[in-house]
Amino acid sequence: MPIINSILTWVMKKRIHEVELFMKYPNEVQQELLEKLINTAKNTEYGKRYDFKSIRNINQYKERVPLVSYEDIYVDVNRLMKGEQNILWPSEIRWFAKSSGTTNARSKFIPVSPEALEDCHFKGGKDMLSIYVNNFPETQLFSGKGLTIGGSQQVNQFDNKSNSYYGDVSAVIMKNLPFWAQMVRTPKLDIALMDEWEAKIEKMAVVTTTENVTSISGVPTWTIVLLQRILELTGKENILEVWPNLELFAHGAVAFEPYKEIFEGLIPSKEMHYLETYNASEGFFGIQDQTDSNEMLLMLDYGIFYEFIPMEEWGNKNAKTIGLEDIELGRNYAMVISTNAGLWRYMIGDTIKFTSTDPYRIKITGRTKHFINAFGEEMIIENAEQAITKACHVTGAKIDNFTAGPRYIAEGKRGAHEWIIEFKSEPDSLERFQQVLDETLREINSDYDAKRYRDIALEAPIIHSVSEGTFYNWMKKRGKLGGQNKVPRLSNNRVYLDDLLEVIEIMG
């Protein structure tokens, strides 16, 4: 195994030069990529619809091709799901990444082309390892196996020929991994791709305890569930007693900071490393490339062309997008992508801000539909997570899950934000937790602060501390157990709050 570790470490390091190239020439790389995308798809139905053949520059592309959401291309995707081809992209589309999301009840089926698999998702996974190896050259990562907590996949029943499949993006990736990658991961696919989540966790916990696991990839919330079950089964005090060579947790989908203390308790080692990635159904976008910051390097050579909508323009049908060259640090942007799977000027619904332009590094700030703005406070997920983290730190609390939404203004009542929080460790004072949460939100969000001034529009937040298992039972009730399903953090209405409060009442 030391020989294999040495060989794979050397292979992974070779990619760093190419990464440095797009870091040095970002605009040139993106310009060339867009030209290639347009030329490749010019004879598709979509390419003919918008006359890709005559597009000569980025401005013409923006003028001719409309900004779209999933709803705008639903008809085209539905035809692909039924087996038609050459609609959005010339390669045969046989895989779809199913995204349940948290703001739209209807599942989304994102086309995944062979190019998107190879040059985006697979490349992103390999680059994550390349960057890690470059930062930690003494790593023994490849002396053991990587544990991946993924979703499930199934035959596409919409295609009469049964020649295509869909599933969580993690399942799509795992199902298509080359044989050598399958050899260095655990558990086997028959367990990893199970669709019954509770049974899968149980089998994963049993099977993987006998493996030499050196890395884990997954969503923090569901990873915690697995690790805790492993400790229950083994009777061990911490995960290092089960996997002494564990050194890396690569995570994404939800913010890690609120869970960091829990992981440090489960994996008590200063040699344990945490690496953030930004891999969505639509593409692999970013990787943490620094050891002292969780900012992510925007990956510019994955077959994805980027545009950005300033958030003050969001909602405007004629919103103007900007390119990398016009980015301003610290501002919120909605991300727009054109990809090698046939998504053209597609608004993915995520918001980001740039922390650096040399090279281009980003942080995810939330969702275009995940916010609370019932009273003009414009609170985004990043605000909520910063405030939760600060309140936990001050009061000694640890959280498992949370969600928040508005309590509307009613007779005799001003508006407020209502929070439902499941604590792993209770705060030393719930009143103090509420106070720090509120104070932090006021410090970091001037609109929230203005509405809270003398309780003019908003009263202090209302916090429900709920028993262990509440969110799990709620997600189970909604049929949302699994690695790709995330608890909605913020909502601008009370749908999630009221549904969750019903579960709390039933649990008594």
C-alpha positions in Angstrom: 0.0 0.0 0.0 2.9 2.5 0.6 3.9 2.1 -3.1 0.3 2.7 -4.2 0.2 5.8 -2.0 3.4 7.1 -3.5 2.3 6.5 -7.1 -1.1 8.1 -6.7 0.4 11.1 -4.8 2.7 11.7 -7.7 -0.1 11.4 -10.2 -2.3 13.9 -8.3 0.5 16.5 -8.0 0.9 16.6 -11.8 -2.5 18.5 -12.2 -1.4 21.4 -10.1 0.4 23.1 -13.1 -2.8 23.2 -15.1 -4.7 24.7 -12.1 -2.0 27.4 -11.8 -2.5 28.1 -15.5 -6.2 29.0 -15.3 -5.5 30.9 -12.1 -3.0 33.0 -14.1 -5.2 33.4 -17.2 -8.8 33.2 -16.0 -10.5 35.4 -18.6 -8.7 33.8 -21.5 -9.6 30.3 -20.3 -13.2 31.3 -19.9 -13.4 33.0 -23.3 -11.9 30.0 -25.0 -14.2 27.6 -23.1 -17.4 29.5 -24.2 -16.3 29.4 -27.8 -15.8 25.7 -27.6 -19.2 25.2 -25.9 -21.1 27.2 -28.5 -19.3 25.5 -31.4 -19.9 22.0 -30.0 -23.7 22.7 -29.6 -24.3 24.7 -32.7 -26.2 21.9 -34.4 -28.4 20.9 -31.5 -32.0 22.0 -31.4 -31.2 24.6 -28.8 -28.2 25.8 -30.8 -30.4 26.2 -33.9 -33.1 27.9 -31.9 -30.7 30.7 -30.9 -28.5 30.5 -34.0 -25.3 29.6 -32.2 -23.5 29.4 -35.6 -23.5 33.2 -36.0 -22.5 34.1 -32.4 -19.0 35.7 -32.6 -18.5 37.1 -29.1 -19.7 37.1 -25.5 -21.9 40.2 -26.0 -23.8 38.5 -28.9 -24.2 35.4 -26.7 -25.8 37.4 -23.9 -28.0 39.3 -26.3 -29.3 36.3 -28.1 -29.5 33.5 -25.5 -32.0 34.2 -22.6 -31.4 33.7 -18.9 -33.3 30.7 -17.8 -34.4 28.8 -14.7 -35.3 25.1 -14.6 -39.0 25.9 -15.2 -37.9 27.6 -18.5 -36.2 24.5 -19.8 -38.5 21.9 -18.3 -40.1 21.0 -21.6 -36.7 20.4 -23.2 -35.5 18.3 -20.2 -38.7 16.3 -20.2 -38.1 15.4 -23.8 -34.6 14.2 -22.9 -36.1 12.2 -20.0 -38.3 10.4 -22.6 -35.3 9.5 -24.7 -35.0 12.2 -27.3 -31.4 13.4 -28.0 -29.5 16.4 -29.5 -31.8 18.9 -27.9 -29.5 20.8 -25.5 -26.2 19.0 -26.1 -25.0 16.7 -28.9 -23.7 13.8 -26.8 -26.1 11.1 -25.7 -27.7 12.0 -22.4 -28.3 8.8 -20.4 -27.9 10.2 -16.8 -29.8 12.8 -14.9 -29.0 14.3 -11.5 -32.1 14.4 -9.5 -32.3 17.5 -7.2 -35.1 17.6 -4.7 -33.9 21.0 -3.4 -35.5 22.8 -0.5 -37.4 25.6 -2.2 -39.3 23.8 -4.9 -41.5 20.8 -4.3 -41.0 19.5 -7.8 -37.9 17.4 -8.4 -35.4 18.7 -10.9 -33.7 16.4 -13.4 -30.4 17.9 -14.5 -28.9 16.4 -17.7 -25.4 14.9 -17.1 -23.5 14.4 -20.3 -20.4 12.1 -20.7 -18.3 15.3 -20.9 -19.9 16.7 -17.7 -19.1 13.5 -15.9 -15.5 13.2 -17.2 -14.4 16.9 -17.5 -16.4 18.3 -14.6 -17.5 16.0 -11.8 -14.7 13.4 -12.1 -12.1 16.2 -12.7 -13.4 18.0 -9.6 -13.0 15.0 -7.4 -9.4 14.4 -8.7 -8.5 18.0 -8.3 -9.8 18.0 -4.7 -7.2 15.2 -4.0 -4.5 17.0 -6.1 -4.9 20.1 -4.0 -4.9 18.2 -0.8 -1.8 16.2 -1.7 -0.1 19.5 -2.8 -0.9 21.0 0.6 0.0 17.9 2.6 2.8 16.1 0.7 3.3 13.6 3.6 -0.2 12.3 3.3 -1.0 8.6 3.6 -4.5 9.2 2.1 -4.1 6.4 -0.5 -2.9 3.8 1.9 -6.5 3.2 2.8 -10.0 3.8 1.4 -12.3 6.7 1.0 -15.8 6.4 2.6 -18.4 8.1 0.5 -21.9 8.9 1.8 -24.0 9.2 -1.3 -27.6 8.9 -2.5 -29.4 6.4 -4.7 -30.1 5.9 -8.4 -32.8 4.1 -10.4 -33.9 3.4 -14.0 -35.5 6.3 -15.6 -39.2 5.2 -15.9 -40.0 8.1 -18.2 -37.8 6.5 -21.0 -39.8 3.6 -22.6 -36.5 2.0 -23.7 -35.3 2.0 -20.1 -31.9 3.2 -21.5 -31.3 6.0 -19.0 -31.1 6.6 -15.3 -31.4 9.2 -12.6 -30.3 9.7 -9.0 -28.6 12.0 -6.6 -25.5 13.5 -8.2 -23.3 11.6 -5.7 -24.9 8.4 -6.9 -24.5 9.3 -10.6 -20.8 9.9 -10.0 -20.3 6.7 -8.0 -22.1 4.5 -10.5 -19.9 5.8 -13.3 -16.5 5.9 -11.5 -13.7 4.0 -13.3 -12.7 0.6 -11.8 -9.5 1.9 -10.1 -11.6 4.5 -8.2 -14.0 1.9 -7.1 -11.2 -0.1 -5.7 -10.2 2.6 -3.3 -13.6 3.5 -2.0 -16.0 1.9 0.5 -18.7 0.6 0.9 -19.5 -1.4 -2.2 -22.0 0.0 -4.6 -24.8 -2.3 -3.6 -24.8 -0.7 -0.2 -23.7 2.8 -1.2 -26.6 3.2 -3.6 -29.4 1.8 -1.4 -32.4 4.0 -1.5 -33.7 3.1 2.0 -31.7 5.6 4.0 -32.0 4.1 7.5 -31.1 0.6 6.3 -28.2 2.0 4.4 -26.8 3.8 7.4 -27.0 0.6 9.4 -25.2 -1.5 6.7 -22.6 1.2 6.1 -21.9 1.3 9.9 -21.5 -2.4 10.1 -19.4 -2.9 6.9 -17.0 0.1 7.1 -15.8 -0.5 10.7 -13.5 -3.3 9.4 -12.0 -1.1 6.6 -8.9 1.2 6.9 -10.8 4.4 6.2 -8.5 7.4 5.6 -11.0 9.9 4.2 -14.7 10.6 4.3 -16.8 12.6 1.7 -20.4 13.7 2.4 -22.8 16.2 3.8 -22.0 17.0 7.5 -25.4 16.3 8.9 -25.7 12.8 7.5 -22.1 12.0 8.2 -22.7 12.7 11.9 -25.6 10.3 11.9 -23.3 7.6 10.4 -20.4 8.2 12.8 -22.6 8.2 15.8 -24.1 4.9 14.8 -20.6 3.4 14.3 -19.7 4.4 17.8 -22.9 2.9 19.2 -22.2 -0.4 17.4 -18.5 -0.6 18.3 -18.7 0.8 21.8 -15.7 3.1 21.0 -15.2 6.5 22.5 -14.3 8.2 19.3 -13.9 7.5 15.5 -10.1 7.4 15.7 -10.4 4.2 17.7 -12.2 2.7 14.7 -10.2 4.3 11.9 -6.8 5.4 13.4 -5.6 6.6 10.0 -8.5 8.9 9.2 -7.1 12.3 8.0 -9.6 14.0 5.7 -13.3 15.0 5.7 -14.3 16.6 2.4 -17.7 18.2 2.8 -20.2 20.4 1.0 -23.9 21.2 0.5 -24.3 22.9 3.9 -22.1 25.2 5.9 -19.6 23.3 8.0 -18.9 25.8 10.8 -22.0 25.1 12.9 -20.9 21.4 13.0 -17.2 21.8 13.5 -17.2 21.3 17.2 -19.2 18.1 16.9 -16.7 16.7 14.4 -13.8 17.7 16.6 -15.5 15.7 19.4 -16.1 12.7 17.3 -12.6 12.9 15.7 -10.3 14.4 18.3 -7.1 14.9 16.3 -5.1 18.0 15.3 -4.0 16.0 12.3 -7.5 15.8 11.0 -8.2 18.0 8.0 -11.4 19.5 6.7 -11.9 20.5 3.1 -14.9 22.3 1.6 -16.1 21.6 -1.9 -18.9 23.1 -4.1 -20.3 20.2 -6.1 -23.9 20.6 -7.2 -26.2 18.7 -9.5 -25.4 21.2 -12.2 -21.6 21.0 -11.9 -18.5 21.0 -9.8 -17.7 24.7 -9.1 -15.2 25.2 -6.3 -12.6 23.6 -4.0 -10.9 24.9 -0.9 -7.3 25.3 -1.9 -5.8 26.9 1.3 -5.1 25.3 4.6 -6.0 28.4 6.6 -9.2 29.5 4.9 -12.4 27.8 3.8 -12.7 30.1 0.8 -13.0 28.0 -2.4 -11.0 28.4 -5.6 -13.5 28.9 -8.5 -12.5 26.1 -11.0 -12.5 27.6 -14.4 -11.6 24.7 -16.8 -14.4 22.3 -16.1 -16.5 23.0 -19.1 -18.5 25.7 -17.3 -18.7 29.3 -18.4 -19.7 31.7 -15.6 -21.8 34.9 -15.5 -23.0 36.7 -12.4 -26.1 38.8 -11.6 -25.6 41.4 -8.9 -28.3 40.7 -6.3 -29.9 44.1 -6.6 -30.7 43.1 -10.2 -32.2 39.8 -9.1 -35.8 39.4 -10.2 -35.4 41.8 -13.2 -36.3 39.9 -16.4 -33.7 42.0 -18.2 -31.0 41.6 -15.6 -27.5 42.4 -16.8 -24.9 39.8 -16.1 -21.2 40.5 -15.5 -18.1 38.5 -16.1 -15.1 37.7 -13.9 -13.3 40.9 -15.0 -16.1 43.1 -13.5 -16.5 41.3 -10.1 -16.4 43.4 -6.9 -15.2 41.8 -3.7 -17.8 41.3 -0.9 -20.9 41.8 -3.0 -23.6 39.1 -3.4 -24.1 37.6 -6.8 -26.4 35.0 -8.2 -24.5 32.5 -10.3 -25.3 31.8 -14.0 -23.7 28.9 -15.8 -23.4 27.5 -19.4 -22.2 24.0 -19.3 -20.9 21.0 -21.3 -24.2 19.2 -20.4 -26.3 21.7 -22.3 -27.4 24.2 -19.6 -27.3 27.6 -21.3 -27.3 30.8 -19.2 -28.9 28.7 -16.4 -29.6 30.4 -13.1 -28.8 27.7 -10.5 -30.3 29.6 -7.6 -27.1 29.9 -5.5 -25.7 33.2 -4.3 -22.0 33.7 -3.8 -19.5 36.4 -2.9 -15.9 36.8 -4.1 -13.2 37.0 -1.5 -10.4 37.3 -3.9 -9.9 38.1 -7.6 -6.3 36.9 -7.9 -7.0 34.1 -8.0 -10.8 34.0 -8.0 -12.1 32.6 -4.7 -15.6 32.4 -3.5 -17.9 31.7 -0.6 -21.4 30.5 -0.8 -23.8 32.9 0.8 -27.1 31.2 0.3 -29.9 30.6 -2.2 -31.8 33.2 -4.3 -35.0 31.6 -2.8 -33.6 30.8 0.7 -33.8 34.0 2.7 -36.1 35.9 5.1 -37.3 39.2 3.8 -40.8 39.4 5.2 -40.1 42.8 6.8 -37.4 44.2 4.5 -34.6 42.6 6.5 -33.0 40.7 3.6 -31.5 38.0 5.8 -29.5 35.4 3.9 -28.2 32.0 5.0 -24.7 33.3 5.6 -26.1 35.8 8.2 -28.0 33.0 10.0 -25.0 30.7 10.1 -22.6 33.4 11.3 -25.0 34.3 14.1 -25.7 30.6 15.1 -22.0 29.9 15.2 -21.3 33.0 17.4 -24.2 32.1 19.8 -23.0 28.5 20.1 -19.4 29.7 20.9 -20.5 32.2 23.6 -22.9 29.8 25.3 -21.1 26.5 24.9 -23.8 25.1 22.7 -23.6 22.6 19.8 -26.3 22.3 17.3 -27.6 19.4 15.2 -30.0 21.3 12.9 -32.0 24.5 12.7 -34.5 26.3 10.5 -36.1 29.8 10.7 -38.9 31.8 9.2 -41.1 34.8 9.9 -43.8 35.2 12.5 -46.0 37.7 10.7 -47.3 40.9 12.2 -50.7 40.3 13.7 -53.0 42.2 16.1 -51.1 43.0 19.2 -47.9 41.4 17.8 -45.1 42.8 15.9 -43.2 40.7 13.4 -40.3 38.3 14.5 -38.1 35.6 13.3 -39.0 32.2 14.7 -36.2 29.6 15.0 -36.5 25.9 15.7 -33.2 24.5 16.9 -32.1 21.0 17.8 -29.1 21.2 20.1 -26.5 18.5 20.6 -25.4 20.3 23.7 -27.8 22.8 25.2 -26.6 26.4 25.7 -25.8 27.4 29.3 -28.6 29.9 28.9 -31.2 29.8 26.2 -31.9 33.5 26.9 -28.3 34.3 26.5 -28.2 32.3 23.2 -31.1 34.3 21.9 -29.5 37.5 22.9 -26.2 36.7 21.1 -28.0 35.5 18.1 -30.0 38.7 17.8 -27.0 40.9 18.6 -24.8 39.2 15.9 -27.5 39.5 13.3 -27.8 43.2 14.1 -24.0 43.6 13.7 -23.7 41.9 10.4 -27.0 42.9 8.7 -27.9 46.6 8.7 -31.4 46.0 7.3 -32.1 43.5 10.1 -30.7 46.0 12.6 -32.9 48.8 11.2 -36.1 46.7 11.6 -35.1 45.7 15.1 -34.5 49.3 16.3 -36.7 49.8 19.3 -38.8 46.8 18.1 -40.3 49.0 15.4 -40.9 46.2 12.9 -39.2 43.2 14.4 -39.2 41.9 18.0 -36.5 39.7 19.4 -36.2 36.2 17.8 -38.4 33.4 19.2 -36.4 30.2 19.8 -37.8 26.7 20.2 -35.3 24.2 21.5 -36.5 20.8 20.4 -35.6 17.2 21.4 -33.1 15.0 19.7 -34.4 13.4 16.6 -37.0 16.1 15.8 -35.5 17.1 12.4 -34.8 13.5 11.5 -38.4 12.6 12.1 -39.6 15.6 10.2 -37.4 14.8 7.2 -38.5 11.2 7.3 -42.2 12.3 7.3 -41.5 14.4 4.2 -39.7 11.5 2.5 -36.4 13.5 2.5 -34.0 11.2 4.2 -30.7 10.9 2.4 -27.4 12.6 1.6 -28.7 15.0 -1.1 -31.6 16.2 1.1 -30.9 19.2 3.3 -32.9 20.8 6.1 -34.1 24.2 4.7 -32.3 26.8 6.8 -34.4 29.9 5.9 -37.8 30.4 4.4 -39.7 33.5 3.6 -43.0 31.9 4.6 -44.2 29.6 7.4 -44.7 26.4 5.4 -41.7 24.6 6.9 -42.1 26.1 10.4 -45.8 25.1 10.7 -45.2 21.6 9.4 -42.3 21.1 11.8 -44.2 22.5 14.7 -46.9 19.9 14.0 -44.2 17.2 14.3 -43.0 18.7 17.6 -46.6 18.6 18.9 -47.1 15.0 17.9 -43.8 14.0 19.5 -45.1 15.6 22.7 
